[in-house]
Amino acid sequence: MKGEKLLRFISQFGLISVSMLLLVLAAIAVSAQSSAVAQPTPTNTQSIPTNTQPNSVNIQPAPMFGPTVEDIQRRIERARALAAAHQLEAAATELESARATTSDIALRDGTSVLLMGIYLEAGNYSRAQSILEETFQMRSAQKDSSLRTYFALAGQAVNGVRSHLARYRSFGVNLGSAVLPPEAVNDLDRTRLMLERMLAQAKEITKDAPQANDGLALMEDLLGIRLSLARDSEDRERWQAEYARAREQLASARIEVASNGGSSAGARPPQNPIQPAPTRGTSANSKQAAPLQSAPTDDSSQPPTIDAGSLNQRASKRVLPTYPALARAARAEGTVKVHVIVNESGEVQVTNSEGPMLLRQAAEEAARAWRFSPVLVEGKPVRLSGYIEFNFGL
């Protein structure tokens, strides 16, 4: 009995063990199948190479550059056309943008000169004066370059004010009338204030010896305009006295330069086809000029100075000016008359110049390099007083 129970227990235990074994094997098979599905095949893994290096083209942002010189020049040309169409605000916006974004000094200065004319035509005296003030304050840091730019801006301002006042006269308006409308009175008052501020700047410049003559010449122009805007007889007397004093100072400076002679300064080699202007009434190929007549002099220790008029045809050596980048950017053209003294050795001293402000410096530098054959009157050397003209064209 006990044997039968033992055999039955063994038989049941065997069946349970076999069933458990089968379940374990099935679980293992299912797990292996799941792992095979989850893992990529070796072939696919090798066929898709992994690039661990970053792609510089896709990841790095494109570098940002400012506008090119050609872009700025196109904006300047567009601004010119807008100004010609009397779209002054749009033209000023274009030029201000070009001025703020360019790193080219010549283009920046050229846009400043154009802006000066546009702002004066539009009656925006505050902005015009701020550009002048900015350039004037930079003179201590940039020396000659900023002063040349300042004189160019001042020359544009003088021309702009003259054109502005000429418009009043073209409509038959008397600038000294006591019955002008408030708008005109306000406009003229702002013009007076601008002129007076420029006069203060010119006086400051005259303290610098190398630029004294230029400062005095600017003062003469400004005072002449300010005198024409006198409010009453008392105001007129004040500016008349200032104007006379400036003219005396300028005349004294020219006489001093003439009596001191001066050495020639070096000149840059010519790069542009700028021609000396032909002498009026004289053939371009003529080698002889009108006879010279000596002026009396009380100082026997100095050679006499003779007024010779145009000296273009008398030179033994001529040097052509370089077209200034600032003038080219501003499309400045015209004739510059350089007043000079030629000493007894034939060397040139510049006393003054007339013409477009942007072109004067280049004309003066070229004139200093000209040479003349010594002139004798009654066997004695003399100095010549005259002028040299240069025609600038683009």
PyMOL commands that set and color helices and strands:
alter all, ss='L'
color gray80, all
select helices_A, chain A and resi 2-38+42-47+56-59+69-84+88-101+105-122+125-137+139-142+144-170+182-205+209-228+233-260+325-329+357-368
alter helices_A, ss='H'
color red, helices_A
select strands_A, chain A and resi 275-276+305-310+315-317+334-342+348-354+371-372+375-377+380-392
alter strands_A, ss='S'
color yellow, strands_A
deselect
rebuild
show_as cartoon
